Amino acid sequence: MSEAHCHTAAGTAARPGCETIVLAGNPNVGKSVVFNALTGTYVDVSNFPGTTVELTRGRVGEHDVVDTPGVYGVSSFNDEETVARDIILNGDIVINVVDAVHLERDLFLTLQLIDMGKRMVVALNMADEARRRGLAVDRDLLEDLLGVPVVETVAVEGKGFEDLTSAIPRARMGHADVDLETDIVEMAARVGTRAEALMVLEGDEYVSERHGIEPGFHRDEIYLRRRNRVNDVCGHVISETTQGASFSAKLSHAMMHPLTGVPMLFALLAFMYVVIGQWVAGNLVGFLEGDVMLQHFVPFVQGLVGRVFAPGSRVYTVLAGEFGVLTMTPTYLIAVILPLVTAFYLLLSLLEDTGYLPRIAALTDRSLTSMGLNGRAVIPLILGLGCITMGTLTTRILGSKRERFIATALMAIAVPCSAQIAVIAALMSKTSPGYAAGYLLVLVGIFVALGTALNKIVPGQSTDLLIDLPSLRLPRLDNVVRKSGLKVWGFMKEVTMFFLLGAAFISILQVTGVLDGIVNVARPLTVGWLGLPPQAAAAFVMGFVRRDFGAAGFFAMHLSQAQLLVAMITITLFVPCIASTMVVLKERGWGYTLGLFASSIGLAFLLGGIIARVLRIA
Amino acid sequence: MTDLAATQDTDETPALCELCTLDCIRKGERIEIISVDDQHARVQALRFGMAEGACVECVTRVPAGPLVIKSGRQEIAVGRALAKRISVRRLSS
């Protein structure tokens, strides 16, 4: 069966070796960690759906291994399922990772894979945690009932992988649904494989269309029987030794109840503000930027450049001037962006690993409903605080086009990304707390107003919340550090390029006099309407390149506190950066992107001007 | 309205409200899922373990927000609007 795939894979050993192993499992079961341990290459290890949309490949022994997005079942309900379905259909062997704590949920996919007739091995992950929670899973009995090898692993501690690797040759077909046998054999004769036959019988439209067959209409029946088999298996293999985990159950409920959950959420935000806004943005950035870069690094570079090019010459300005490629760029990258983005990703990874995010989703569901979203949308929105690009990509997990429309617009307009928060936090830490609070308040107000308005305007129907709540866990520090380290590295690589190009672009505008022209033309808007110095126009031009870059443009302007507030609100609402514009364009199309640009520029200047009037600086 | 709600909460469940929708179930009550009036949600609920015919327990009601249902050891948060479209039967426990 696998011979057909062989000739395409370049460099793959000819005979037994070219079978593809597919890693499949529910979200949050540690699948990515298993992949990583099996293949030795690092992949993004994440705690919730949406981050493994891109495929990851590796090798174990002579086999190719492909990771799939975490799914609860194989069908075509969303992009991730479609991707996972096609990889699974094309794979030869499936390693199905299941979470021992959530067998009732996870075995549904396992039995579906077995019904598909895939040769497979089950990795029973987190068995240690199940035992701590007072759950014993009878591995031998599970192996008998499923009919496939079951191997215990503790992915995060790297236990059980030798057993798992050595079980791969023993992968085999399990005990499928007997009532389905006749239909499957009959259908397999028409479509080629049992796996595709099952998809057709379960009414999968894509697979049916591929074979020109009417999709089956017995899905509910098949699913219900499978659910009953899962419950039956669970009833046999799980024994509850103690009524464990009562503290975690209480904590879990406290996180979702508004009376306790809202204070906890605010405590978390306050903690994040203290760490990011005060310690890192205030103390660390203040030291790095003020003491190290501006006092030592910049004069040093200017001295070096000044030896070759006369100060004041065009080349000197581009290299070491106000927006210098060698002066301003490293200063912001190393002293401002790097420490803040690192702090942000560390906190975000910690949060992801604990399982708190789905509880925040349940807590905020009510509020988000009035904006045409449901609780699930907090996941892209919180990721958007990291990077709008990442958040926009993650809107794929939302249930309808309407929700994706609203969430993308909210993020692009009213959610500042971590790099921008970095610069804004550094600037606002110089003002009195009232202005920082004012910034937050205005932004939250705009967010809510915009969401409510979009909910009224955008046609269609939003979906309702229906999510599983994974168990709460203490985050593993090594996992958190590794994961955020990788994200920071990827982020900095991308940012550096944009900053260098952006600085060069602005400097060229400056030396050719174009910037002065823009500054003059925009004077009525910047000075008259917003009450800012005329040079603010340069910052907005920079804002087209990157949002944080735009905010950074205000650093050297010596603004009053009120002017800072106006400037920061306007630049936050201003257009998304080039990278996220590209993603929005790809995901939502031209019309949407143009509308987004028009409304974000309009809103930014309208509100900036109104606030300037309220504060009486214009 | 409030009177009706009060009677629903008594131990002796009157025959009247043995059948109702999920959103009027209180914390701690055990129920049987009768039907889910949403094609996509029905399948997703089934995968999570909340099949039609399953006996589940309501563990938390987030005021005006989702309900948290426990099926076996799996907890599921169900949005309020969706809960209105899930018919259930109260089980006396």
Interface residues (C-beta under 8 A of the other chain):
Chain A: Y72 G73 S75 F77 V101 H102 E104 R105 F108 L109 L135 R219 D220 Y223 L224 R227 N228 V230 N231 C234 S252 H253 M256 H257 P258 G261 P358 A361 A362 L363 D365 R366 T369 N374 G375 G399 T463 D464 L465 L466 I467 D468 L469
Chain B: D38 H40 A41 R42 V43 Q44 A45 L46 R47 F48 G49 A51 E52 G53 A54 V59 T60 V62 P63 A64 G65 P66 V68 S71 G72 R73 Q74 E75 I76 A77 V78 G79 R80 A81 L82
